[in-house]
Amino acid sequence: MADFTWPILSIGILALLILIPVLVLWKMLKDKKAGFPLGDERTRKLTWKAGYYAMFIGQYSIIAYLWINLIGREFFGMPEIEAGYPMIAVLLVSALSFLVLRWYLGRKGEP
């Protein structure tokens, strides 16, 4: 990356790492003061189901990365892909799929 890009991205990542938990805690405290339960049986079941599917999506993403790496190296003579950025991408795919699945299952209705 360019010399000026990395410090800006680092500050942005740090801000997100601080901002997201603060917003989640703020919403939890606001809901608790309003008398809403933090979780019930339905939301717990939805979270478990979304986590179950997100785990498989993450595992299949890792398997796809390994197959692309293996086939590209063995059959097409491509250099081996370093594991850093693809593993970060798999982590993001897994986390985002969990959030999207939890949102979708919550809107869909009874799991």
DALINHU-V425551 format. One line per field, one symbol per residue. phi: phi as a letter, one per 30 degrees, with the letter a starting at -180 (. if undefined). burial: 1 if it has 9 or more other C-alpha atoms within 8 Angstrom, else 0. A space follows every 10 residues. Layout:
phi: ???
burial: ???
//
This chain:
phi: .ddddddddd dddddddddd dddddddddd ddddjdddab dddddddddd dddddddddd dddddddddd ddddcciddd dddddddddd dddddddddd ddddddddkd d
burial: 0000010000 0000000000 0000000100 1100000000 0011111011 1011101100 1100100010 1110000000 0000011001 1011101110 1100110000 0
//
